[in-house]
Amino acid sequence: MLDTGQLPLSGDPLLWFRKGLLLAATKEYEQAVVSYDCVLKVRPDCFEVWYERGLALENLGAYHEAIASYDRALQLRPPKEVACEVWQNRGDAQQYGLGEYANAIASYDKALHLNSEHYQAWQNRGNALLYGLSHYEAAIASYDKAVHLKPDYYLAWRNRGNALVELARYNEAIASYDRALEIEPTDQAASYGRSCAVERSGLAYKQPTTNPVWYGRGYSELNPLEEAALEANETAVFTHYPAPSPAQQQPVFVLEDEQGTREIALEKSSYSIGRDPKSDICLHSQFVSRHHATLLKVLQDDGTYMYQLVDGVLGGKRSTNGLLVNGRKQRVWDLAHDDVVVFGPQVRAIYLASSPSALDADLY
């Protein structure tokens, strides 16, 4: 909730607003919006309510409505410090919700015009430049602002490392990841990025300053994950599915990312996979590439078909972090039942050669 001094509400509107805040705190966002709407019927001039309503809508994934609500808050001319927060959240909805990176940067710039020391706005501005527009130098400049204002901001150090990797400045990237891990030793994404930077540098393995948990020693074709680490980190989240029946059914991807777990039935001849919202299979994570992989339907001699997974874009750029299939880095892989694919930290999928719904329930 915004700390705006004294809230200009009383009576029933104040009760409805407090109820909305409680509902939002327990992640009951739909009901929170209903409560906020009850307030706004009586007091449409209350920018605090429009702002909180926007936050609830953003959490529901209703990004266009959230932005409209933020705009109503801004039209009411809130104090400078409040307007800064509204612009910051407006940018987040545009970037992480709609993939409108240039518009998001414009919103972050509005926030930074009001408060040039808003380190989160600098960090998120850097993310839009890096992951959305591939403007790596500009992204690093934004991250530098963030860590100057907040030296222990491990997210900015980690993302700064990701930008440096894109520029092939691997030693600087490793140092940035090390700083992130010094601050937050359990940051799996930083440890994962560090192992990729070490591998790409072509240098001998360099001991990190901390004890990272993601992939232990790093990985390469010559240094695969230990089976124990694979079992603990990559397969435990999935239910074990039985082998497909002889009559091949529709295959599926069981995908896990920041939005939870979902099943994707596979039937098309090809799928683009990545962070780009326009991807056929959109991965909800800033730690995967915009165009991370391609899935191809391949006909076999016996008339059946299989799916082949290719790193990056066909004939084009490979993904930043690559693909792990069953614990080994792969460029191209013919998928088989129960194969586990890791796209990045906390983003993984299991391939099922037939749909779980076509299998007997007693086999689960």
C-alpha positions as CSV (number, residue, x, y, z in Angstrom):
1,M,0.0,0.0,0.0
2,L,1.2,3.5,-0.7
3,D,2.1,5.6,2.3
4,T,0.5,8.9,1.3
5,G,-0.1,10.3,4.8
6,Q,-3.8,10.5,5.5
7,L,-6.1,8.6,3.3
8,P,-9.0,10.8,2.2
9,L,-11.6,8.1,2.8
10,S,-14.1,7.5,5.7
11,G,-17.2,5.4,6.4
12,D,-18.1,2.6,4.0
13,P,-15.5,3.6,1.3
14,L,-12.7,3.3,3.8
15,L,-14.0,-0.2,4.9
16,W,-14.2,-1.3,1.3
17,F,-10.7,-0.1,0.6
18,R,-9.3,-1.9,3.7
19,K,-11.1,-5.0,2.7
20,G,-9.6,-4.8,-0.8
21,L,-6.1,-4.5,0.7
22,L,-6.7,-7.5,2.9
23,L,-7.9,-9.5,-0.1
24,A,-4.9,-8.5,-2.2
25,A,-2.6,-9.4,0.7
26,T,-4.0,-13.0,0.6
27,K,-3.8,-13.0,-3.3
28,E,-7.5,-12.9,-3.8
29,Y,-7.1,-10.3,-6.5
30,E,-10.4,-10.7,-8.2
31,Q,-12.3,-10.0,-5.0
32,A,-9.9,-7.2,-4.2
33,V,-10.8,-5.5,-7.5
34,V,-14.5,-5.8,-6.7
35,S,-13.9,-4.0,-3.3
36,Y,-11.9,-1.3,-5.0
37,D,-14.7,-0.8,-7.6
38,C,-17.2,-0.3,-4.7
39,V,-15.0,2.5,-3.4
40,L,-14.6,4.1,-6.8
41,K,-18.4,4.3,-7.3
42,V,-18.5,6.7,-4.4
43,R,-15.0,8.3,-4.6
44,P,-13.6,8.1,-8.1
45,D,-11.2,10.9,-7.2
46,C,-9.0,8.7,-4.9
47,F,-5.7,8.0,-6.7
48,E,-4.7,5.5,-4.0
49,V,-7.6,3.2,-4.9
50,W,-6.9,3.4,-8.7
51,Y,-3.2,2.5,-7.9
52,E,-4.1,-0.5,-5.7
53,R,-6.7,-1.6,-8.3
54,G,-4.0,-1.5,-10.9
55,L,-1.7,-3.7,-8.8
56,A,-4.4,-6.3,-8.3
57,L,-5.2,-6.3,-12.0
58,E,-1.6,-6.7,-12.9
59,N,-1.4,-9.7,-10.6
60,L,-4.4,-11.2,-12.4
61,G,-2.6,-10.8,-15.8
62,A,-5.1,-8.1,-16.9
63,Y,-2.3,-5.8,-18.1
64,H,-4.2,-3.5,-20.3
65,E,-6.8,-2.9,-17.6
66,A,-4.0,-2.4,-15.0
67,I,-2.3,0.2,-17.2
68,A,-5.7,2.0,-17.6
69,S,-6.1,2.0,-13.8
70,Y,-2.6,3.4,-13.4
71,D,-3.4,6.1,-15.9
72,R,-6.5,7.1,-13.9
73,A,-4.3,7.4,-10.8
74,L,-1.8,9.7,-12.7
75,Q,-4.6,11.9,-14.1
76,L,-5.5,12.7,-10.5
77,R,-2.1,14.3,-10.0
78,P,-0.8,12.4,-7.0
79,P,2.3,13.6,-5.1
80,K,5.6,13.3,-6.8
81,E,6.8,10.3,-4.8
82,V,3.5,8.5,-5.5
83,A,3.5,9.3,-9.2
84,C,7.0,7.8,-9.4
85,E,5.7,4.4,-8.0
86,V,2.8,4.4,-10.4
87,W,5.0,5.0,-13.4
88,Q,7.4,2.3,-12.2
89,N,4.5,-0.3,-12.0
90,R,3.1,0.9,-15.2
91,G,6.4,0.1,-16.9
92,D,6.4,-3.4,-15.3
93,A,3.0,-4.1,-16.7
94,Q,4.1,-3.0,-20.2
95,Q,7.4,-5.0,-20.0
96,Y,6.7,-8.2,-18.2
97,G,3.0,-8.4,-19.1
98,L,2.7,-7.1,-22.7
99,G,6.3,-7.3,-24.0
100,E,6.1,-3.6,-24.9
101,Y,9.7,-2.8,-24.1
102,A,10.0,0.7,-25.7
103,N,6.8,1.8,-24.0
104,A,8.1,0.3,-20.7
105,I,11.3,2.3,-21.0
106,A,9.3,5.5,-21.5
107,S,7.4,4.7,-18.3
108,Y,10.6,4.0,-16.3
109,D,12.1,7.3,-17.6
110,K,9.0,9.1,-16.3
111,A,9.6,7.5,-12.9
112,L,13.3,8.4,-13.0
113,H,12.5,12.0,-14.0
114,L,10.6,12.2,-10.7
115,N,13.2,10.3,-8.7
116,S,16.5,9.7,-10.3
117,E,17.5,7.5,-7.3
118,H,14.8,4.9,-7.8
119,Y,17.1,1.8,-8.1
120,Q,14.3,-0.6,-9.0
121,A,13.3,1.6,-12.0
122,W,17.0,1.6,-13.2
123,Q,17.1,-2.2,-12.8
124,N,13.8,-2.8,-14.7
125,R,14.8,-0.3,-17.3
126,G,18.0,-2.3,-17.8
127,N,15.9,-5.5,-18.2
128,A,13.8,-3.9,-20.9
129,L,16.9,-2.8,-22.8
130,L,18.7,-6.2,-22.4
131,Y,15.9,-8.8,-22.7
132,G,13.6,-6.8,-24.9
133,L,15.6,-4.7,-27.2
134,S,19.1,-6.3,-27.1
135,H,20.7,-2.9,-26.3
136,Y,23.4,-4.4,-24.2
137,E,25.6,-1.4,-23.5
138,A,22.7,0.8,-22.5
139,A,21.4,-2.0,-20.3
140,I,24.8,-2.2,-18.5
141,A,24.6,1.6,-17.9
142,S,21.2,1.2,-16.3
143,Y,22.4,-1.7,-14.1
144,D,25.5,0.4,-13.1
145,K,23.1,3.1,-11.9
146,A,21.1,0.6,-9.9
147,V,24.1,-0.9,-8.1
148,H,25.6,2.5,-7.5
149,L,22.4,3.5,-5.6
150,K,22.1,0.0,-4.0
151,P,25.4,-1.9,-3.9
152,D,23.8,-5.0,-2.4
153,Y,21.1,-5.3,-5.2
154,Y,22.0,-8.8,-6.3
155,L,19.4,-8.8,-9.1
156,A,21.1,-5.9,-10.8
157,W,24.5,-7.6,-10.5
158,R,23.1,-10.8,-12.0
159,N,21.4,-9.1,-14.9
160,R,24.5,-7.0,-15.5
161,G,26.4,-10.3,-15.8
162,N,23.9,-11.5,-18.4
163,A,24.4,-8.3,-20.5
164,L,28.2,-8.7,-20.3
165,V,27.9,-12.3,-21.5
166,E,26.0,-11.0,-24.6
167,L,29.0,-8.7,-25.3
168,A,31.4,-11.6,-24.8
169,R,33.0,-9.8,-21.9
170,Y,33.2,-13.0,-19.9
171,N,35.7,-12.1,-17.2
172,E,33.6,-9.0,-16.3
173,A,30.5,-11.1,-16.4
174,I,32.0,-13.7,-14.0
175,A,33.0,-10.9,-11.6
176,S,29.4,-9.5,-11.8
177,Y,27.9,-12.9,-11.1
178,D,30.4,-13.4,-8.2
179,R,29.2,-10.1,-6.7
180,A,25.6,-11.3,-7.0
181,L,26.4,-14.6,-5.3
182,E,28.4,-12.9,-2.6
183,I,25.2,-11.0,-1.7
184,E,22.8,-13.9,-2.3
185,P,24.6,-17.3,-2.3
186,T,21.4,-19.2,-3.2
187,D,20.7,-17.2,-6.4
188,Q,20.4,-20.1,-8.8
189,A,20.1,-17.9,-11.9
190,A,23.4,-16.1,-11.1
191,S,25.2,-19.4,-10.6
192,Y,23.8,-20.8,-13.8
193,G,24.8,-17.7,-15.7
194,R,28.2,-17.8,-14.2
195,S,28.8,-21.4,-15.3
196,C,27.7,-20.4,-18.9
197,A,30.2,-17.5,-18.8
198,V,33.0,-19.7,-17.6
199,E,32.2,-22.3,-20.4
200,R,32.1,-19.6,-23.1
201,S,35.2,-17.9,-22.0
202,G,37.3,-20.9,-23.0
203,L,39.3,-20.5,-19.8
204,A,40.1,-23.1,-17.2
205,Y,37.3,-23.4,-14.6
206,K,37.5,-20.6,-12.1
207,Q,36.4,-21.2,-8.6
208,P,33.5,-19.0,-7.6
209,T,33.6,-16.8,-4.5
210,T,30.7,-18.6,-3.0
211,N,29.2,-22.1,-3.0
212,P,26.6,-22.0,-5.8
213,V,23.7,-24.4,-5.9
214,W,22.7,-24.2,-9.5
215,Y,24.5,-26.9,-11.5
216,G,27.4,-27.1,-9.0
217,R,30.6,-27.1,-11.1
218,G,29.0,-25.6,-14.3
219,Y,28.4,-27.8,-17.3
220,S,29.6,-28.7,-20.7
221,E,29.6,-31.8,-22.9
222,L,32.8,-32.8,-21.1
223,N,31.5,-32.0,-17.6
224,P,27.8,-33.2,-17.4
225,L,25.7,-32.8,-14.3
226,E,26.1,-35.5,-11.7
227,E,23.1,-37.8,-11.6
228,A,22.3,-36.8,-8.0
229,A,22.1,-33.2,-8.9
230,L,20.0,-33.9,-11.9
231,E,17.6,-36.0,-9.8
232,A,17.3,-33.4,-7.1
233,N,17.0,-30.3,-9.3
234,E,15.5,-31.3,-12.6
235,T,13.1,-34.2,-12.3
236,A,11.6,-34.0,-8.8
237,V,9.0,-31.4,-9.8
238,F,7.3,-33.7,-12.3
239,T,5.0,-36.6,-11.8
240,H,6.4,-39.8,-13.3
241,Y,4.4,-40.7,-16.4
242,P,4.3,-44.3,-17.8
243,A,5.5,-45.2,-21.2
244,P,3.1,-44.5,-24.1
245,S,0.7,-47.1,-25.5
246,P,1.6,-48.8,-28.8
247,A,-0.9,-46.7,-30.6
248,Q,0.7,-43.3,-30.5
249,Q,-1.4,-40.5,-29.1
250,Q,-0.9,-36.8,-29.2
251,P,2.4,-35.9,-27.5
252,V,2.5,-33.1,-24.9
253,F,5.0,-30.8,-23.2
254,V,4.5,-30.4,-19.5
255,L,6.1,-27.0,-18.9
256,E,7.0,-25.3,-15.7
257,D,8.0,-21.7,-15.5
258,E,7.3,-18.6,-13.3
259,Q,3.6,-18.9,-14.0
260,G,3.3,-22.5,-12.8
261,T,2.9,-25.8,-14.6
262,R,0.8,-26.3,-17.7
263,E,0.4,-28.9,-20.4
264,I,0.8,-28.0,-24.1
265,A,-0.5,-30.5,-26.6
266,L,1.8,-30.8,-29.6
267,E,0.3,-31.1,-33.1
268,K,1.8,-28.4,-35.3
269,S,4.7,-29.0,-37.7
270,S,6.9,-26.5,-35.8
271,Y,6.9,-24.4,-32.7
272,S,9.0,-21.4,-31.7
273,I,9.9,-21.5,-28.0
274,G,11.2,-18.5,-26.0
275,R,10.6,-15.4,-23.9
276,D,9.1,-13.4,-26.8
277,P,5.3,-13.1,-26.2
278,K,4.8,-13.9,-29.8
279,S,6.4,-17.4,-29.5
280,D,4.2,-20.4,-30.1
281,I,5.3,-21.6,-26.6
282,C,6.0,-18.6,-24.5
283,L,8.4,-19.2,-21.5
284,H,7.6,-16.8,-18.7
285,S,11.1,-16.0,-17.4
286,Q,13.5,-13.2,-18.0
287,F,16.4,-15.8,-17.8
288,V,15.7,-17.5,-21.1
289,S,16.3,-16.1,-24.6
290,R,13.7,-14.4,-26.7
291,H,14.0,-17.1,-29.3
292,H,15.4,-20.0,-27.2
293,A,14.5,-23.1,-29.2
294,T,12.6,-24.6,-32.1
295,L,10.5,-27.7,-31.9
296,L,10.1,-29.6,-35.2
297,K,7.7,-32.5,-36.1
298,V,9.7,-35.1,-38.0
299,L,8.1,-37.9,-40.0
300,Q,9.8,-41.4,-39.6
301,D,10.0,-44.2,-42.1
302,D,7.3,-46.3,-40.3
303,G,4.8,-43.5,-40.8
304,T,4.9,-42.3,-37.2
305,Y,6.3,-39.0,-36.2
306,M,8.6,-37.6,-33.5
307,Y,9.6,-34.2,-32.3
308,Q,13.1,-32.8,-32.6
309,L,14.3,-29.9,-30.4
310,V,16.8,-27.5,-31.8
311,D,18.7,-24.8,-29.8
312,G,17.9,-21.3,-31.0
313,V,16.4,-20.3,-34.4
314,L,16.8,-22.7,-37.3
315,G,19.8,-21.6,-39.3
316,G,20.2,-18.6,-37.0
317,K,21.3,-17.5,-33.6
318,R,21.6,-20.0,-30.7
319,S,20.1,-19.3,-27.3
320,T,22.3,-17.5,-24.7
321,N,22.3,-20.3,-22.1
322,G,21.7,-23.3,-24.4
323,L,19.6,-26.4,-23.7
324,L,20.0,-29.2,-21.2
325,V,18.3,-32.5,-22.0
326,N,18.5,-35.1,-19.3
327,G,21.4,-33.2,-17.7
328,R,23.6,-32.8,-20.8
329,K,24.0,-29.8,-23.1
330,Q,22.5,-30.5,-26.5
331,R,22.4,-28.5,-29.8
332,V,19.8,-30.9,-31.5
333,W,17.9,-33.6,-29.8
334,D,15.3,-36.2,-30.9
335,L,12.9,-36.2,-28.0
336,A,11.8,-39.4,-26.3
337,H,9.2,-40.1,-23.7
338,D,10.1,-38.7,-20.3
339,D,13.0,-36.5,-21.6
340,V,13.5,-33.5,-19.3
341,V,14.5,-30.2,-21.0
342,V,15.9,-27.3,-19.0
343,F,15.8,-23.9,-20.6
344,G,17.1,-22.0,-17.6
345,P,16.7,-21.5,-13.9
346,Q,13.2,-22.8,-12.8
347,V,12.2,-23.2,-16.5
348,R,11.9,-26.8,-17.6
349,A,9.7,-29.2,-19.5
350,I,9.1,-32.9,-19.7
351,Y,8.2,-34.4,-23.0
352,L,5.5,-37.1,-23.1
353,A,5.2,-39.1,-26.2
354,S,1.4,-39.5,-25.6
355,S,-1.1,-37.4,-23.7
356,P,-1.6,-38.2,-20.0
357,S,-5.3,-38.1,-20.6
358,A,-5.0,-41.0,-22.9
359,L,-3.3,-43.1,-20.2
360,D,-5.2,-45.1,-17.6
361,A,-5.6,-43.2,-14.4
362,D,-4.4,-46.2,-12.3
363,L,-1.0,-45.9,-13.9
364,Y,-0.2,-42.6,-12.3
